[in-house]
């Protein structure tokens, strides 16, 4: 029984924590994903983990994205049912833990009792799942939820609940215990297997005429203490077999609820995020994914999610028309919103590929096979290799992982060296990436680099610059335009030192 | 048909006929010179750190008691050749694997036999005994099979293979194997049930009762996500039965009388089943394997070993050799091993090793000793090429740790010990003198050292003499000067290379002084500024 609420035909690995590579840690940091995860978690560490894990594994096909988008639309429309399902899964996992924690003694009889108690509880939870299903089926329209509820209806019918209860009764071992064995090392009994005795012949005439199978019995005298101990050891081994069988049953059921919890956690996260964005009056929309290699990239009112979640002031939305462009080169004034724009773009692509809504009025992009960020790291003072060494090493790490139709976001990369050398390095890298069908967004203040590409007049390149009004005021908007020589550093200088110079 | 005299002679001239039955893989047609180690030899083993090497080599193979073999150098070139041939065979495809399998089987066999003795209930004891018996038979058969497929060339391995062929084909062995396998198969087929209700236990044959745990499993399996890791059963099995188990086993024996009767008679009839020659081979072959495994581990770090050419000639020639004990230490620290070359041409007999301290002089002296000792064990030695001689004895004189306050007493002690050595030295001995006469004046050291070396030269043994006295290096035509070298570009860095060249201690001192800015010119400049 699979939930298939995250993927059409694939399990969702909630706990795959250790897969984070250097590149994915960089992405988390550069796109400020922790802030997004916090908003999704609403202070629940489990939800936080689920959000992280999902963001770490974006989808790479339009179908998979739409499958998840449809489920998310259902969830946004029926948040109460989704939260009830999640609460049921959560409660089951917690209750199980409690039962197991409350027993410290490993006497097989105690273990058996504990397993029986646990299985009773789980069967109860299964009944509740069935009840929620009966109430919801028909009210959900996404293929994912429709399939899920149909499956529950057919797998968990009354006959099944009766069979489960019957097993439970038999394993209480009210009629003694029967075990089969072979002769193992040194003739010790081996391969102990719990057996259900053949049912007695109902017809008493037949029973009279049937020769009883050959058997030999002995009894342990109650006063024979060591004998009684040995017998109870052996009995315990049989009980352990029963307890183990129940334990397995428990684990099976529990693994189902654990998986269900893990898959729903993502949607609960999305519900939480929506609440947070609504509180900021921020726009949300479901993005339109295009096929890999379609070279689509466009937005209306694209907001930076990180800034939006921080709250406080209205966030400037950006428009973008980059259809057919493989290289977007962003230049312009310092503090002009270039980094924010880059982050909002990367975040939107990533969220789209996780099946989420994005913070914009409209967004569309062709799917990328992977997203990488290469940002200048100024704060890494403890690095022992030189800064440029470090940048090149990181770049080399990304190149190791790159596949065609990936998206790479550069922010002031290779500026650890002078403009000429840095530009030359960047130029070679960009040209190579484009040739390998990799989309590049490059934020730089290197005029040499940006202008060089501008002069080539390539049809696949879009030049954006941070808008600057007369008098140097920044609008934090990106507009198309030719790279300009200065990066307006003096403006900033003036702004900071302006007061002192504004004398008479 | 009797062979005529001619045929017999031809055989004797060519490969040796197997006139005597095979006895030992270590000693050609003799039981071997296993001798008690004398005092001088014990001292030499410690000085050359051979005791450490031997301990490391035999570690993990305690059950074979290999040390006596490593303490018994061979006396004749024929015995050395016998082992070299066996070693060559051990490198052949298949042979090593075959012997390892055999060793595992026999080791298992011994484990079982030992355990059988500790068990209380006869049916348990018997079962393990038969297991041991079967393990032995399989081991022997498998060894024979693989040796038959292999193409050995040594008289040792060929002799053993003949022996094994005859043994495995014997009626005695066949009976043994058939009996053991019959019993084990009979026991393995038994399946029974026991039912516990209250204090009553009923034992019966198994008649297809369904697996209850499996039924539960089938019912709940549909929920399982991914693979379930089944809990690891902890707690080791106690082999010894308690008396309820024994009572059940008795009932099982009654339910399956034939299988248990066969077990009983197999146990009674084959109490001493193992063949003495097989058992001896199992032990002795480990002498080679222990050493080969040890050097294979070192070869992994890039040093080389070779089978030396061992003769009576003192014209030695060794390339890329090293101290085996030191190599092990360096390997553990992932540090590179420095190798050295040396050679002697008539009439040269004495290496005089000088040069900076901690530069590898003592290591070099040890290496020469180790090479000859291990060659005398008939084993491969450190290096890519080695021409060595078979010494009748190895004498060592190393600084003793004891603190003799009285310098005169220490010098006296040195002289007494060297005197004792020279009493026993022959032209076929190897003498290693490490840092003699350090406790006396330079003049004394030159004088006494010269006298000792002259004496040694006249006795004619091969000698390595480590000394700080440069003068000894060009004493006469028997001496060869070896110097521990320093890096040309940085004289303070030792290369641990010991090179055959003129002792030039003075030049070295000059370079060192320069590094510390203590040459004349530097001192003048520093002082004047």
Contacts between the chains, C-beta under 8 A, distances in Angstrom:
chain1	res1	chain2	res2	distance
A	1	B	222	5.1
A	1	B	223	5.6
A	2	B	225	7.4
A	11	B	225	6.4
A	11	B	226	6.4
A	155	B	222	6.3
A	163	B	219	5.8
A	164	B	219	6.2
A	164	B	220	7.3
A	167	B	215	7.0
A	167	B	216	5.0
A	167	B	219	5.8
A	170	B	212	7.1
A	171	B	212	7.6
A	171	B	216	6.9
A	175	B	197	7.3
A	176	B	195	6.1
A	176	B	196	5.8
A	176	B	197	3.3
A	176	B	198	7.4
A	177	B	195	7.1
A	177	B	196	5.3
A	177	B	197	7.7
A	178	B	193	6.1
A	178	B	194	7.6
A	178	B	195	4.5
A	178	B	209	6.7
A	179	B	193	6.8
A	179	B	194	5.9
A	179	B	195	7.7
A	179	B	196	7.8
A	180	B	191	6.4
A	180	B	192	7.0
A	180	B	193	4.7
A	180	B	206	4.8
A	180	B	209	6.7
A	181	B	191	7.4
A	181	B	192	6.1
A	181	B	193	7.5
A	181	B	194	7.0
A	182	B	188	7.3
A	182	B	190	6.3
A	182	B	191	5.4
A	182	B	192	7.8
A	183	B	127	7.6
A	183	B	187	5.0
A	183	B	188	7.1
A	183	B	190	5.2
A	183	B	252	7.3
A	185	B	127	7.8
A	185	B	128	7.6
A	185	B	131	7.8
A	185	B	237	7.4
A	185	B	239	6.7
A	186	B	115	7.7
A	186	B	119	6.6
A	186	B	124	4.5
A	186	B	127	5.2
A	186	B	128	5.0
A	186	B	239	5.1
A	187	B	123	5.2
A	187	B	124	5.3
A	187	B	127	4.4
A	187	B	187	7.0
A	187	B	249	5.9
A	188	B	124	7.5
A	188	B	237	7.0
A	188	B	239	6.6
A	188	B	241	6.6
A	188	B	245	7.2
A	189	B	194	8.0
A	189	B	245	6.6
A	189	B	248	7.0
A	189	B	249	8.0
A	193	B	211	5.5
A	193	B	213	7.2
A	194	B	211	7.0
A	194	B	212	4.5
A	194	B	213	4.9
A	195	B	193	6.3
A	195	B	206	8.0
A	195	B	209	3.8
A	195	B	210	6.8
A	195	B	211	6.7
A	195	B	212	6.2
A	196	B	209	6.1
A	196	B	210	5.1
A	196	B	211	7.9
A	196	B	212	4.5
A	196	B	215	7.2
A	197	B	195	7.3
A	197	B	209	6.0
A	198	B	207	7.3
A	198	B	208	8.0
A	198	B	209	5.9
A	213	B	204	5.6
A	213	B	205	6.8
A	213	B	207	6.4
A	214	B	204	6.7
A	214	B	205	6.9
A	214	B	255	6.5
A	215	B	202	5.3
A	215	B	203	6.3
A	215	B	204	3.8
A	216	B	202	7.4
A	216	B	203	5.2
A	216	B	204	7.8
A	216	B	251	4.1
A	216	B	254	5.9
A	216	B	255	7.1
A	217	B	200	6.0
A	217	B	201	6.5
A	217	B	202	4.4
A	217	B	203	7.3
A	218	B	200	7.7
A	218	B	201	5.8
A	218	B	247	5.4
A	218	B	251	7.3
A	219	B	199	5.3
A	219	B	200	4.9
A	219	B	201	7.5
A	220	B	199	4.7
A	220	B	201	7.5
A	220	B	244	6.9
A	221	B	199	7.8
A	222	B	199	6.5
A	226	B	242	7.5
A	226	B	243	7.1
A	227	B	243	6.2
A	227	B	244	6.3
A	228	B	199	7.4
A	229	B	242	8.0
A	230	B	242	3.9
A	230	B	243	6.1
A	230	B	244	3.9
A	230	B	245	7.1
A	231	B	196	7.0
A	231	B	199	6.7
A	231	B	201	7.0
A	231	B	244	5.1
A	233	B	242	7.0
A	233	B	244	7.7
A	234	B	194	7.9
A	234	B	196	6.6
A	234	B	201	7.9
A	234	B	244	5.7
A	234	B	245	7.1
A	235	B	196	5.1
A	238	B	196	6.6
A	241	B	213	5.9
A	242	B	212	7.5
A	242	B	213	7.3
A	244	B	213	6.8
A	244	B	231	7.7
A	245	B	212	6.9
A	245	B	213	3.6
A	245	B	216	4.4
A	245	B	217	6.6
A	246	B	216	6.9
A	247	B	231	7.6
A	248	B	213	7.7
A	248	B	216	7.3
A	248	B	217	5.8
A	248	B	220	7.2
A	248	B	228	7.2
A	248	B	230	7.9
A	249	B	216	5.4
A	249	B	217	7.2
A	249	B	219	7.2
A	249	B	220	3.9
A	251	B	224	7.7
A	251	B	228	6.1
A	252	B	220	4.3
A	252	B	221	6.0
A	252	B	222	7.6
A	252	B	223	4.2
A	252	B	224	4.4
A	252	B	228	7.2
A	253	B	220	6.2
A	253	B	223	4.7
A	255	B	223	6.4
A	255	B	224	5.7
A	255	B	225	4.5
A	255	B	226	7.4
A	255	B	228	7.2
A	256	B	223	3.8
A	256	B	224	7.5
A	256	B	225	6.2
A	258	B	225	7.3
A	259	B	225	4.4
